[in-house]
Amino acid sequence: MPQPMQTTSLTIPLAFVESMLLGARRLLAPQAVDTLIREAGISPALVERQTARVTREQFVRLYERISVTTGDEMLGLWSRPIRAGTLKYLGLSLLDAPTLLVALYRFTRFWNLLLDDYRLDLVRADQRVTISLTPLQSGLAPTVFGHALMVKLTHGVASWLVGRRLPIESLGFGFARPANFAEYANLFPGPVAFDAPCTFICFAEPHLRQGFLRSKAELLQFVKSAPDDWIFVTFDHDVTVARVRAFLADDKTPDPSLEAAAHALCMSTRTLSRKLASEGSSFQKIKDALRRDLAIQRLVKTQDSIGHIAADLGFDNLPSFHRAFLAWTGSTPGAYRKQMAQQA
């Protein structure tokens, strides 16, 4: 597949954006929320289209704007505000821990000083360490994006401390499988379980016995770049979908095939198809998603003509690109670019 851009970072569905806005909508007037959306370079009109998507940069910028405006580093998604500076002092409490396991134990204790409706438990059993977000009362309706953020923060901080992406044994969410559940494979490494008794993330204990060395200066840089580093730390995870996506992003042929991908990944086409199906995907879905993400990024970040973008992405003609983009986002390429440009 022709490679028109250096970056192939994923785009984010509007369902996640709307979930991120739940706290802001509760705390701020509708006009103020629309202002935050515009300041992030997103058209409020697009937010109403559930098929639309935003770039990673727009997603991070919106997070930052909500956090600054509400004074809440977790976006008003918990019953008690998480005041500015919390993540910095959380990090400071971890820097002198002798091992990653001790750091994660401190991580849970720190959050239990702040959360009113949940507690973070760390349990060791059978060479596994599970950190779970347990409700303190029955019938408590989970805030979906709040739970996702806590899992991402746990994994992101642990991975940053040791300087590499920390492998995850398993993870699950204490809420029903959402309609856009397939998107979770892009944000979390490996299969994700839903309808779990509580939200949890599990690591192999040997990975947590290692020490680490991080300075205060490095911590301040990590906090400064938040939430980008810890939300998107797992975009390059090693599940089959990500490996196929990486192959397609690097491939230079006009129309890479399933057979070529299987050969590059050292497996048969049948095995590759089976692995992708087990992760809720397929070779064609990955190709379409990559073309969609590249199209959106180029429409937002460049002045390249729509015809040029269509040709680079392998479309035979402009009408076919228009039809595909409309199916992906609910908007034509020209209308999408115009709406985003008006907010930039």
C-alpha positions, 0 to 999 in steps of 0.5 A: 500500500502506498505510504503517503505519510510517515505516521500511521497512528490510529484515529479515534472513534467519536464514541470515545470522544463522547465518553470522554466528554461525559464529565465536562457535560456534567460540570460545564454549560453546553456552550463551554463544552462546544468551545472545548471541542472547537479548541481541540480542532474538532467540529461540534457538528462532527461530534453528532455523527457516531461514524466520524473519527478524530486524529490522535492529536485532536483527541489528546488536545481535547483531553488537555482542554477538558482537564485545564478547564475543569481543573480535574486531571481525570476529566470529571469522570469520578465522584471526587475531582482529581485536582491538578498536580495529582499525577505528578505527586503520584509519580513522585511517590513511585520513583524510589520504589525498589521494584515495579511491584512495590511501585504498583502497590504504592500506585493502588494505595495512592488512588485509594486516598482519592477515590470515594466509590471504588478501591484499587486492589492488588492481589498476587496469586499463581505468579500473577498480579492483578490490579482491580477496580472494585466498587464499594457499593452494589449497583454502582453504574460504572463510568465507561471511559473512567474505567478505561482511563484507569486501566490505561494509566496503570499500564502506561505508568508501569511501562514508563517506569521500566522504559518499555511496553509492559506485557499484559496477561489479561484485562477485563471491564466491569461493564457490558460489551459496548457496540464499538467493542472492536475498537478496544483492540486498538487501545488495549494489548490483546483480547479484552473481556467485558461483563467482568465482575470488576475492571482489572488488569493482570501482569505476570509477576516476574515482569514486576520484580525488576527494578527501574531508575527514573529521575524527577526530571524525566517524571516532569517530562512524562507528566508534561506530555500526558496523556499522550504517552500513557493513553497511547503506549499500547498502540504498537502492541504485538497482537496479530491485528497490529502486526498486520497493520504494521506490515500494510503500513510498510508495504509498497505494493499497490494492493497487498494481499493476504498471502503476502501478509501471511508470508511476512508474518511466517504463518499460513493464510488460514492461520492468519485468518483464524488469528484475526477472526479471534481478535474480531477482525479480518485482513480486509477490515485492517486494510480499510481501517488503515486507509481510513486513518491515513485519509483522515490524517491527510485531510486534517494535516495537509493541503494535498488535493482529495484526488491525490489522496485518493490515488495514493491510498489505492482508489481507482477513481474519486467517486469510489474514494468518496463512497468509502469515506462516506461509509467510514465517517458519514461525511464526504472528504471535502465536507470533513476537511472544511469542517475541521479547517473551520476549527483549526 
